[in-house]
Amino acid sequence: MQIREVPQLPRNAQRYKTFSVYYECGAGFWVLEGDARNPPVHDVFHRLQFNYHEHPPESSYLTNAGQYNMLRVQLQNAAADLLLPDIYHTNATASHVQYGGVVGELPIFLALMAFTTSREYLPSVLPHMFTAGRWNPWHGYRFTSEFSLQEHTPKLTPLGIHQRGVVVKVYNCPVDYPPERPRGSTATDLYNYEIGRTVKYFD
């Protein structure tokens, strides 16, 4: 339901997945399954891609090994502009108001959210990105360019993230944590979250 900093990992927390994400202007996001600071010998960076899922209908699944380079359908709110440069956008619209959205590898999604703000702002901004169990499609500390002379509105660009990288490690939350109100999570819970069985990251 919320993001909060913890002084150390809870006892018995098990690592679920690790991904590294790197941004290069003109090329977009590159994704490595594993920690780029100690890279695996069996894999390399791949371009951010998507698989198209029907459950939830018409959703776009974030991955490092997908079949498509763009969102399946454009998101219905500001989330596409917040999360992804326009090289990943599409003109396609969902066939139903409840269709579409973003799901996928949770560490990749968290890395993309980290890229929406500066490195120094991230610790204070991150808790405000996720409130009441939902991700916010906008926040006041995102990268923007100068005003467009034609549109007179800010155009979102990934300024400030060129050649920046993020390593995200996702752990489950043990069933007895936090002590005052245990919630817990399992690898199955995290998987169901990734595939949109419980809720989509963005609609």
N, C-alpha and C positions, 0 to 999 in steps of 0.2 A: 504493500500500500504506500510505501514511502522509501526514500533513499536516505540513509544516514551513515556517517562514518563510524567505524569500529576501530578500537586501538590495535586489535590483532584478530586474525581469523578465529572463529569459534572452534573449540575442540571438536574433533570428529568431522569437520567439514571436508568433503571430498571434491577434488577438482573435477569439473565437468568437461570443459573445453578451453582451449587457448587459441587465440588468433592474433596475428599482427596485421595492421593495416597501414599503408603508406600512401601519401598523396603526391602526385606529380602533375603540375600544370600542363594541360594539353593532352595528358594521357589518362587522367582520372585516378581512381583508387586501385591499388594493388593489394592483394590479400594473400597471406601465408598462414596455413594451418600450423600453429606452433608459435614458439617465441623466437622472434627474429634476432634477439640478442644471443641466442644459442640455437641456431637454426637446425631443423631436422635434416638428416642426410637424404631422406627419401622424397623430399618435396621442395618446391621453389615458389616464389610469388606468382600468383595468377591475377588477371584482371578481375575486378568486381563484376559479378554476373548475377543473373536471376534465373530461377526456374519458375514456370507458371503453374500455379496450383488451382485446383477446383474446390478444395476444402481448406479454407474458405474460398468461395467462388471468385474467380478472376483475380486472385491475389498474386503478388510478386514475392518470391522467396529469395532472400539475400544469401549468396553463396560464393565460394571461390571456384566452384566447378559446375557452372550452370550452362544452359543452352542459349541464353538471350542476353543482350547487352543493354536493354532498356526496360523500364517498368512496363508491365502488361497494360495497365490502364493508369491514367493520371490520378493522383490522390485528390480527394474532394476538398481538402483544406490546404493550409499553408505548409503542410508537412513535406511535400516534395521539394519545395524551395529551401526549406530548412535543412533537409537531410542530404540532398544530392544536387550536384551541379546539373545544368540543363542538358548535358550530353546524355544523361540517363532518363530524361523526361520523354513523354509521348503525348501525342494529341488524342489518343484513344480514350474514350470515356466508358465507364462501367455501364453495363446494360440494366443495372438495378441499383438503387440508392444504397443498398446494403452490401453490394459487391465491391470487389477491389480491395486495396489495402496492402500493407507490407507486413510480412512475416519473415522467418528465416533464422540463420545462425545468430544466436544471441550475442556472442562476442563481436561479430561484425557490426551488428546494429548498435551496440554500445560504443564501439569505436567511432562510427559515423556520428553519433550524438556528441562524442567528445570533440570531434572536428568542427562542430558548429560554433565553438567559442574558443577563446585563446587559452593557451596552456595555463596561464596564471589565474584566469577567471574560473577554470573548470571546477576546482573543489567547492567553490561557493555557488556556482550556477547549477551544477549537477542535481542537487536536491530539489531545485525548483523545476527541473525538467520533468519530474515524475511525481504527481500528486494524486491522491485518492485512487491509486491503482491504475492511472492512465498517463501516457506520455503527452506532453504539451507540444503542439505543433509550432509554437513560437516562443521565443524568449528575447529579452532586451539586450543581450550581450552577444549577439551573433555577428559574424563578419558581413559587412555590406560595402558596396562600392559607392562612388559618388552618384548624385542624382542623374538620371537619364534626362537629357535635354528634350527628348521627344515625348517620353512618357510622364515626366515630372514625378516619378515615384522611384524609390530605391530599388535597384536591381541586385538581387542576392548573388554573390560570387564567393568562392572559397579563398578570398584574399587572406594572406597570413598563414596558410597551411601548406604552401608549396614546400616539398621535401620534408614534411613533418610525418612522424610515425607514431603509432600508438600500439601498445601491447595490452590485450585484455584477457584476463584469466577469470573464468566463471566457476564458482564453487556452489555446491548445494548448501542449504542452511540446515544444520542438524535439528532434529525434531524437538530437542530440549532448549532451543535458542529462539529468541532471547529469554532469559530466565523469568522475567516479570510477566511475559505473555508469549509462551512458546507458539511458534507457527510452523517452522520447519518446511523443508522441501526435499524432494527426491529427484534423481536423474529423470525419472518419468515425468514429474511435474515440469521440469525445465524443458524437456522435449515437447510436451504438450503445449507449452507456452510458445515455443519456437514455431510450431506448425499451425498456430492460430486456433487450436482446439479450445483454449480457454478465452483468449481475447487477442485481437490483432494489435501489433505495435501502433500502427496508424491505419485509419480507415481510408 
